[in-house]
Amino acid sequence: MTTPSAATPGDPADPADPAGPANPAGSAGARDHVESAPSTPLALLPAAGVAASAFLLFALQLAGWGHLLLALSLLGAVLVSRELAKDLSLIGIGIAIVSTTSVVASVDWDRFLTIGIVLLLAVLVPVLVDRVVLRRRAIRFPLRTGQGWSRVEKGYIVAVPFLGWLILPFYFITSGVYRNWPPLADGGEVARFFVGVNFVGTWDELFFICTCFALLRRHFGVWTANLLQATIFVSFLWELGYQAWGPLLTAPFALLQGWLFARTGSLLYVLIVHLLFDVVVFLAIVHARHPGAIEIFLV
């Protein structure tokens, strides 16, 4: 492939883009990230199909149609571009693995362990295929970038739990969706719920951002890739329990996480943001299930 002589910000081949290549073209490891060509309009069709398959599988629970659309989309990707097909296949593998079980929140030991194992495989298998079969490093988890965060980025870390404190109890209680989470009958269930919330929040960033978004960024601009990953992200969260008017909260959150990762290139940053938000999710659901147990909310 011929690398453009002057990349612009947001171009999939821009070496300065945190969500794109880690090294300038020609340096060690760069071939793993600049091999993909800038997308054509035709490339968007299979990518959108993969994202839409997640909507069918997770949000609408249409397994047959969802898997058919996923298969057809990956076949279409092969016809468009070999590199596109490789990257969409890694996303598709993760989606297919998650679709093998219900991810409805539960603290029963069998479901707790089953969901955990399935989600782990949905991250690990694409990574192993990328490393061992494709012999690349297109999926990475950059905890530290060596660059500091701006005042705005630090301020956002403080703002996130405050906004969660303000909005989440109102959402869970007035919509009644807190009932989508387990009743938390004793201390053991509360403890497993806390672990589960943080585990899923961490997994969200590893799969939706570091896998789906990063792979899509090899072919599309930031916002195209972001809208596609957010479709998958929000569909998963719907099945998890964020229903009713939940997408009005989860869609902006998913888009912000993708944008922040593109801006900072730091898994650590988006992970801190997400886990701070999830602490408030945990407290708000406990509050909704057991009114008076945590008297820190307005609702």
VOTOR-926458 format. One record per residue: x, y, z of N, C-alpha, C in turn; residue in three letters. Coordinates in pm, whole numbers, padded with zeros to 5 digits, always signed. Layout:
# residues N
XYZXYZXYZALA
...
END
This chain:
# residues 299
+00083-00119+00000+00000+00000+00000+00087+00124+00000MET
+00044+00228-00069+00119+00353-00070+00069+00442+00040THR
+00155+00479+00134+00115+00565+00245+00112+00709+00199THR
+00002+00785+00228-00004+00925+00190+00113+01001+00248PRO
+00162+01097+00171+00280+01172+00215+00247+01269+00326SER
+00123+01315+00333+00086+01409+00438-00050+01371+00491ALA
-00053+01316+00609-00180+01276+00667-00240+01393+00742ALA
-00371+01399+00744-00441+01503+00818-00499+01444+00944THR
-00522+01529+01051-00579+01475+01174-00711+01405+01146PRO
-00727+01287+01206-00849+01211+01186-00837+01111+01074GLY
-00734+01123+00988-00712+01026+00882-00669+00895+00944ASP
-00721+00780+00895-00684+00652+00955-00535+00626+00954PRO
-00460+00691+00865-00317+00667+00859-00235+00772+00930ALA
-00300+00860+01007-00231+00967+01076-00152+00911+01193ASP
-00017+00915+01191+00062+00858+01300+00040+00929+01432PRO
-00009+01053+01429-00027+01128+01553-00159+01097+01620ALA
-00246+01025+01553-00377+00996+01609-00364+00889+01717ASP
-00403+00920+01843-00387+00824+01950-00462+00694+01927PRO
-00576+00700+01856-00653+00578+01835-00605+00502+01713ALA
-00510+00559+01642-00459+00496+01522-00321+00440+01547GLY
-00229+00453+01450-00096+00394+01463-00020+00445+01583PRO
+00055+00356+01646+00136+00397+01761+00270+00453+01717ALA
+00314+00419+01595+00445+00459+01548+00433+00521+01410ASN
+00524+00611+01377+00523+00665+01243+00544+00556+01140PRO
+00492+00582+01018+00507+00484+00911+00654+00455+00890ALA
+00683+00326+00882+00820+00284+00859+00893+00242+00983GLY
+00840+00277+01103+00905+00236+01226+00857+00098+01266SER
+00924+00042+01366+00891-00095+01406+00747-00104+01451ALA
+00677-00202+01400+00539-00225+01440+00439-00143+01365GLY
+00481-00044+01287+00385+00043+01219+00303-00033+01118ALA
+00357-00138+01060+00284-00210+00957+00155-00271+01013ARG
+00150-00292+01144+00029-00347+01203-00085-00247+01201ASP
-00053-00118+01182-00154-00017+01199-00176+00070+01077HIS
-00088+00066+00979-00105+00151+00862-00133+00069+00736VAL
-00144-00062+00753-00165-00146+00637-00302-00121+00575GLU
-00402-00086+00656-00535-00063+00606-00542+00068+00531SER
-00612+00067+00419-00628+00187+00339-00743+00270+00390ALA
-00743+00402+00362-00859+00484+00395-00985+00424+00335PRO
-01095+00435+00405-01217+00367+00364-01277+00427+00239SER
-01351+00345+00168-01434+00390+00058-01578+00387+00106THR
-01669+00456+00038-01810+00450+00080-01862+00308+00088PRO
-01813+00220+00001-01859+00081+00000-01819+00007+00128LEU
-01706+00047+00189-01659-00019+00310-01753+00002+00427ALA
-01830+00110+00422-01920+00141+00532-02033+00039+00542LEU
-02073-00021+00430-02186-00113+00431-02161-00236+00519LEU
-02052-00310+00499-02030-00425+00589-02004-00384+00733PRO
-01937-00270+00754-01912-00224+00891-02044-00190+00961ALA
-02133-00123+00890-02264-00092+00946-02344-00219+00970ALA
-02327-00317+00882-02396-00444+00901-02351-00517+01026GLY
-02220-00514+01054-02169-00576+01177-02228-00506+01300VAL
-02230-00373+01298-02288-00298+01411-02437-00328+01425ALA
-02507-00333+01312-02651-00361+01316-02680-00502+01366ALA
-02588-00596+01337-02609-00733+01386-02609-00736+01539SER
-02526-00650+01601-02525-00642+01747-02658-00590+01798ALA
-02717-00495+01726-02848-00443+01765-02953-00554+01759PHE
-02949-00636+01654-03044-00747+01643-03020-00851+01751LEU
-02893-00882+01777-02861-00987+01872-02886-00947+02017LEU
-02844-00826+02054-02850-00785+02194-02978-00709+02229PHE
-03010-00608+02150-03125-00524+02182-03258-00592+02148ALA
-03266-00653+02029-03392-00713+01985-03400-00862+02012LEU
-03288-00924+02050-03286-01067+02083-03332-01154+01965GLN
-03290-01117+01845-03323-01192+01724-03197-01267+01679LEU
-03172-01380+01744-03046-01451+01723-03027-01493+01578ALA
-03127-01557+01518-03112-01605+01381-03083-01493+01283GLY
-03162-01388+01288-03143-01276+01197-03012-01203+01226TRP
-02978-01191+01352-02855-01123+01389-02732-01196+01339GLY
-02729-01327+01358-02614-01404+01311-02606-01407+01159HIS
-02723-01411+01092-02724-01408+00946-02668-01276+00895LEU
-02712-01165+00955-02661-01034+00913-02512-01023+00940LEU
-02466-01075+01053-02323-01072+01084-02243-01149+00979LEU
-02290-01269+00944-02220-01351+00845-02217-01283+00708ALA
-02331-01228+00666-02338-01161+00536-02249-01037+00534LEU
-02243-00965+00645-02161-00845+00653-02012-00879+00642SER
-01971-00986+00708-01831-01028+00699-01797-01078+00560LEU
-01892-01145+00496-01872-01187+00357-01858-01065+00266LEU
-01943-00966+00290-01934-00842+00212-01802-00772+00231GLY
-01749-00777+00353-01620-00714+00381-01509-00780+00301ALA
-01516-00912+00285-01416-00983+00205-01415-00931+00062VAL
-01532-00900+00010-01543-00851-00127-01492-00709-00142LEU
-01491-00633-00031-01449-00493-00037-01298-00480-00015VAL
-01247-00544+00091-01107-00526+00128-01063-00637+00221SER
-00947-00695+00194-00895-00800+00279-00870-00750+00421ARG
-00813-00631+00433-00783-00576+00566-00911-00541+00641GLU
-01009-00487+00571-01137-00459+00635-01199-00589+00685LEU
-01192-00694+00605-01249-00822+00645-01180-00877+00770ALA
-01048-00863+00778-00975-00909+00897-01024-00836+01022LYS
-01032-00704+01013-01066-00626+01131-01212-00644+01173ASP
-01303-00648+01074-01443-00670+01108-01465-00812+01160LEU
-01385-00906+01113-01398-01043+01163-01362-01052+01311SER
-01261-00977+01353-01224-00976+01495-01338-00920+01580LEU
-01400-00813+01531-01517-00757+01602-01630-00858+01602ILE
-01653-00921+01485-01760-01019+01474-01740-01139+01564GLY
-01616-01183+01580-01588-01294+01672-01631-01258+01813ILE
-01595-01137+01857-01634-01094+01991-01784-01086+02007GLY
-01852-01029+01909-01998-01018+01914-02061-01157+01920ILE
-02013-01247+01835-02068-01383+01831-02049-01455+01964ALA
-01933-01437+02027-01909-01503+02156-02004-01449+02262ILE
-02021-01318+02267-02112-01259+02366-02255-01310+02344VAL
-02292-01330+02218-02429-01371+02186-02460-01513+02229SER
-02361-01590+02276-02384-01728+02315-02456-01740+02449THR
-02466-01632+02524-02535-01637+02652-02608-01506+02677THR
-02705-01509+02764-02773-01387+02805-02681-01308+02897SER
-02679-01176+02878-02599-01093+02968-02687-01012+03063VAL
-02811-01055+03078-02898-00992+03177-02831-01003+03314VAL
-02825-00892+03385-02751-00887+03511-02802-00991+03611ALA
-02708-01062+03673-02743-01164+03773-02627-01180+03870SER
-02661-01212+03996-02557-01240+04096-02563-01384+04141VAL
-02647-01466+04077-02643-01610+04103-02508-01662+04057ASP
-02447-01750+04136-02310-01790+04107-02292-01849+03968TRP
-02388-01931+03922-02370-01993+03791-02373-01889+03679ASP
-02468-01793+03686-02476-01690+03585-02360-01591+03598ARG
-02323-01561+03721-02212-01469+03748-02084-01520+03680PHE
-02056-01650+03697-01935-01707+03640-01947-01727+03489LEU
-02065-01768+03443-02085-01789+03299-02067-01659+03222THR
-02132-01553+03267-02120-01424+03199-01975-01377+03201ILE
-01909-01392+03315-01770-01349+03326-01680-01422+03228GLY
-01696-01554+03218-01612-01632+03126-01639-01593+02981ILE
-01766-01578+02946-01802-01542+02808-01744-01406+02771VAL
-01755-01309+02860-01702-01176+02830-01549-01178+02819LEU
-01484-01255+02904-01338-01268+02894-01298-01327+02758LEU
-01369-01430+02716-01338-01492+02587-01362-01396+02471LEU
-01463-01310+02485-01495-01216+02379-01384-01114+02357ALA
-01302-01091+02460-01186-01004+02446-01062-01084+02407VAL
-01041-01196+02474-00916-01272+02456-00907-01340+02319LEU
-01017-01396+02270-01010-01469+02143-00972-01376+02027VAL
-01037-01258+02011-00992-01168+01904-00845-01126+01917PRO
-00798-01105+02040-00658-01069+02060-00566-01183+02015VAL
-00600-01304+02053-00518-01419+02014-00520-01440+01864LEU
-00636-01424+01800-00643-01437+01655-00557-01329+01589VAL
-00565-01208+01642-00486-01097+01588-00337-01126+01598ASP
-00294-01176+01715-00151-01199+01738-00100-01327+01669ARG
-00173-01437+01689-00123-01568+01648-00156-01600+01503VAL
-00280-01576+01462-00323-01612+01326-00284-01503+01226VAL
-00321-01379+01256-00294-01269+01163-00154-01212+01179LEU
-00087-01246+01290+00050-01200+01318+00061-01047+01313ARG
-00030-00981+01387-00030-00835+01395-00042-00795+01542ARG
-00048-00665+01563-00080-00610+01694-00179-00495+01676ARG
-00285-00524+01602-00385-00421+01575-00469-00392+01698ALA
-00485-00491+01785-00559-00470+01911-00456-00451+02022ILE
-00462-00335+02085-00369-00305+02195-00446-00242+02309ARG
-00387-00244+02426-00450-00188+02546-00354-00088+02610PHE
-00345+00033+02556-00244+00131+02600-00279+00198+02732PRO
-00238+00135+02842-00269+00191+02973-00203+00326+02994LEU
-00076+00339+02954-00003+00464+02976+00052+00513+02843ARG
+00040+00643+02820+00089+00701+02696+00210+00790+02718THR
+00241+00822+02843+00353+00911+02872+00318+01057+02860GLY
+00192+01087+02830+00149+01226+02818+00049+01259+02928GLN
+00057+01382+02980-00033+01424+03085-00171+01457+03031GLY
-00267+01469+03120-00404+01503+03083-00425+01653+03103TRP
-00504+01712+03018-00531+01855+03026-00621+01885+03145SER
-00635+02014+03176-00724+02053+03287-00868+02014+03258ARG
-00908+02026+03133-01045+01988+03096-01065+01838+03118VAL
-00966+01758+03078-00977+01613+03096-00978+01576+03244GLU
-00898+01643+03324-00900+01618+03468-01034+01663+03528LYS
-01084+01776+03478-01213+01825+03526-01326+01730+03493GLY
-01318+01666+03378-01422+01572+03338-01426+01451+03431TYR
-01308+01409+03478-01303+01297+03573-01382+01331+03699ILE
-01375+01457+03741-01451+01501+03860-01599+01515+03826VAL
-01629+01564+03706-01767+01590+03667-01848+01462+03649ALA
-01785+01355+03603-01858+01232+03573-01933+01176+03694VAL
-01868+01153+03808-01945+01100+03922-02051+01198+03971PRO
-02024+01328+03959-02127+01426+04001-02250+01415+03911PHE
-02229+01407+03780-02341+01394+03687-02415+01262+03711LEU
-02339+01157+03739-02402+01030+03771-02488+01039+03895GLY
-02435+01104+03999-02510+01124+04124-02640+01201+04099TRP
-02634+01296+04008-02749+01381+03980-02855+01309+03895LEU
-02810+01228+03798-02901+01174+03697-02942+01029+03723ILE
-02848+00944+03763-02874+00800+03765-02987+00757+03859LEU
-02995+00807+03983-03108+00763+04067-03243+00802+04006PRO
-03251+00919+03947-03376+00961+03882-03410+00866+03769PHE
-03309+00829+03689-03333+00737+03577-03379+00601+03626TYR
-03301+00540+03717-03332+00405+03762-03469+00397+03830PHE
-03500+00495+03916-03621+00487+03997-03746+00526+03918ILE
-03740+00639+03848-03861+00684+03777-03897+00593+03659THR
-03797+00532+03595-03826+00442+03483-03856+00301+03531SER
-03816+00269+03652-03836+00136+03706-03736+00033+03657GLY
-03634+00075+03579-03541-00023+03522-03445-00080+03626VAL
-03443-00024+03748-03358-00084+03850-03400-00228+03876TYR
-03525-00262+03840-03572-00400+03856-03505-00495+03757ARG
-03436-00442+03656-03361-00527+03564-03235-00582+03630ASN
-03199-00528+03745-03083-00577+03820-03132-00662+03936TRP
-03050-00751+03989-03095-00845+04094-03137-00772+04222PRO
-03221-00837+04303-03275-00772+04424-03174-00748+04534PRO
-03058-00814+04533-02952-00792+04631-03003-00820+04772LEU
-03032-00948+04795-03098-00988+04919-03005-00990+05040ALA
-02874-01005+05019-02784-01012+05133-02648-00953+05097ASP
-02558-00951+05195-02427-00890+05174-02345-00958+05065GLY
-02359-01091+05053-02286-01163+04950-02330-01120+04810GLY
-02459-01103+04791-02510-01059+04661-02466-00916+04631GLU
-02465-00831+04733-02420-00694+04713-02272-00693+04672VAL
-02192-00777+04736-02049-00783+04704-02028-00833+04562ALA
-02101-00939+04522-02087-00990+04385-02136-00887+04284ARG
-02238-00815+04321-02289-00710+04231-02185-00602+04211PHE
-02116-00562+04318-02011-00460+04307-01898-00509+04216PHE
-01857-00633+04236-01752-00690+04151-01799-00697+04005VAL
-01922-00742+03986-01975-00755+03851-01985-00623+03778GLY
-02032-00519+03847-02044-00387+03785-01907-00338+03738VAL
-01807-00352+03821-01673-00305+03785-01608-00393+03679ASN
-01636-00523+03684-01582-00612+03581-01640-00578+03444PHE
-01772-00562+03439-01836-00529+03310-01791-00392+03261VAL
-01776-00295+03353-01729-00164+03312-01590-00169+03252GLY
-01502-00249+03312-01367-00267+03256-01373-00336+03121THR
-01454-00440+03112-01468-00514+02986-01521-00423+02875TRP
-01615-00336+02908-01669-00243+02809-01557-00168+02737ASP
-01462-00118+02814-01354-00039+02754-01257-00127+02676GLU
-01233-00248+02724-01143-00338+02652-01202-00382+02520LEU
-01333-00408+02516-01394-00458+02394-01447-00346+02304PHE
-01532-00261+02355-01596-00161+02270-01498-00053+02224PHE
-01407-00014+02312-01316+00096+02277-01184+00043+02220ILE
-01113-00039+02296-00980-00084+02252-00986-00187+02140CYS
-01099-00254+02124-01112-00352+02017-01198-00297+01903THR
-01328-00278+01929-01417-00234+01820-01378-00097+01764CYS
-01369+00001+01850-01341+00138+01803-01203+00146+01738PHE
-01103+00086+01802-00967+00094+01748-00957+00025+01612ALA
-01022-00089+01596-01019-00158+01467-01095-00080+01360LEU
-01206-00021+01396-01282+00059+01300-01205+00184+01259LEU
-01123+00237+01351-01044+00357+01320-00937+00330+01215ARG
-00905+00205+01192-00810+00172+01087-00868+00195+00948ARG
-01000+00215+00942-01066+00229+00812-01154+00353+00800HIS
-01194+00411+00914-01289+00522+00911-01240+00636+00999PHE
-01296+00753+00977-01269+00868+01061-01324+00848+01201GLY
-01287+00938+01291-01322+00923+01432-01472+00907+01452VAL
-01551+00995+01394-01693+00993+01425-01769+00882+01355TRP
-01725+00842+01238-01786+00725+01175-01760+00602+01260THR
-01633+00581+01297-01598+00467+01382-01669+00476+01516ALA
-01682+00596+01569-01744+00615+01699-01892+00580+01697ASN
-01962+00621+01592-02105+00588+01581-02126+00438+01566LEU
-02036+00373+01494-02048+00228+01477-02024+00155+01609LEU
-01916+00193+01682-01891+00125+01809-01999+00156+01910GLN
-02054+00277+01907-02159+00314+02002-02285+00232+01978ALA
-02313+00199+01853-02428+00114+01822-02414-00022+01889THR
-02294-00079+01881-02268-00209+01945-02274-00194+02097ILE
-02211-00090+02149-02203-00063+02292-02343-00048+02353PHE
-02424+00039+02295-02557+00068+02349-02648-00054+02338VAL
-02634-00132+02230-02715-00253+02215-02685-00352+02327SER
-02557-00368+02360-02517-00455+02471-02574-00404+02603PHE
-02562-00273+02626-02611-00217+02752-02762-00229+02765LEU
-02833-00227+02651-02978-00246+02655-03010-00385+02711TRP
-02943-00488+02658-02968-00623+02708-02927-00634+02854GLU
-02819-00567+02892-02772-00571+03029-02875-00515+03126LEU
-02955-00417+03082-03057-00361+03171-03088-00215+03152GLY
-03006-00142+03075-03028+00001+03057-03135+00024+02950TYR
-03260+00001+02989-03371+00007+02895-03456+00131+02921GLN
-03583+00131+02877-03668+00250+02883-03598+00363+02808ALA
-03573+00474+02874-03504+00584+02805-03353+00583+02833TRP
-03303+00465+02870-03162+00449+02898-03069+00488+02785GLY
-03103+00457+02656-03013+00496+02548-02986+00646+02540PRO
-03075+00728+02595-03048+00872+02599-02929+00903+02689LEU
-02897+00811+02780-02779+00825+02865-02662+00745+02810LEU
-02688+00620+02768-02578+00533+02728-02517+00571+02594THR
-02599+00624+02502-02544+00662+02371-02444+00777+02383ALA
-02480+00888+02451-02379+00994+02468-02255+00946+02544PRO
-02276+00859+02644-02162+00808+02719-02069+00727+02629PHE
-02126+00638+02547-02045+00557+02456-01968+00644+02358ALA
-02035+00747+02305-01969+00836+02209-01858+00917+02276LEU
-01882+00962+02398-01780+01036+02471-01659+00949+02501LEU
-01682+00823+02537-01570+00734+02567-01485+00712+02443GLN
-01548+00694+02328-01472+00679+02204-01394+00804+02171GLY
-01458+00918+02184-01392+01045+02153-01276+01072+02249TRP
-01296+01042+02377-01188+01062+02474-01070+00971+02448LEU
-01098+00847+02405-00989+00757+02372-00913+00806+02249PHE
-00987+00858+02151-00921+00914+02033-00836+01034+02070ALA
-00881+01111+02168-00810+01233+02208-00688+01202+02294ARG
-00704+01110+02390-00596+01083+02486-00511+00962+02447THR
-00569+00869+02373-00497+00745+02342-00473+00658+02464GLY
-00545+00686+02573-00517+00622+02702-00633+00536+02748SER
-00611+00406+02756-00709+00317+02818-00728+00353+02964LEU
-00620+00389+03032-00629+00423+03174-00727+00537+03196LEU
-00723+00638+03110-00812+00752+03129-00959+00713+03114TYR
-00993+00646+03003-01134+00612+02982-01180+00509+03085VAL
-01087+00428+03135-01122+00330+03237-01155+00399+03369LEU
-01076+00498+03406-01104+00575+03528-01240+00641+03518ILE
-01267+00704+03404-01396+00770+03384-01509+00669+03400VAL
-01496+00555+03334-01603+00456+03336-01625+00399+03475HIS
-01518+00365+03544-01533+00302+03675-01585+00399+03780LEU
-01550+00526+03769-01609+00626+03859-01759+00636+03837LEU
-01799+00633+03709-01941+00635+03677-02010+00509+03730PHE
-01943+00395+03719-02004+00270+03762-02015+00259+03914ASP
-01929+00327+03987-01947+00332+04133-02081+00395+04166VAL
-02115+00500+04095-02244+00566+04118-02358+00477+04070VAL
-02338+00404+03959-02439+00307+03914-02467+00206+04025VAL
-02362+00152+04083-02377+00054+04191-02454+00114+04309PHE
-02413+00231+04353-02478+00294+04468-02624+00328+04438LEU
-02651+00375+04316-02787+00415+04280-02881+00294+04276ALA
-02832+00180+04226-02917+00061+04219-02940+00004+04359ILE
-02837+00003+04443-02856-00040+04582-02957+00051+04650VAL
-02946+00181+04626-03040+00279+04683-03182+00252+04634HIS
-03196+00222+04505-03329+00195+04450-03388+00066+04506ALA
-03303-00035+04524-03350-00163+04577-03379-00157+04727ARG
-03302-00075+04798-03316-00066+04943-03321+00081+04985HIS
-03435+00145+04966-03447+00288+05001-03408+00313+05146PRO
-03328+00416+05165-03284+00450+05299-03151+00391+05336GLY
-03104+00291+05260-02975+00228+05292-02859+00321+05259ALA
-02874+00400+05154-02769+00495+05113-02835+00631+05092ILE
-02828+00715+05193-02900+00843+05187-02811+00955+05138GLU
-02768+00944+05012-02683+01049+04955-02742+01105+04827ILE
-02860+01054+04787-02918+01096+04660-03039+01186+04682PHE
-03073+01260+04579-03185+01354+04588-03319+01283+04566LEU
-03318+01171+04494-03442+01100+04462-03458+00981+04555VAL
END
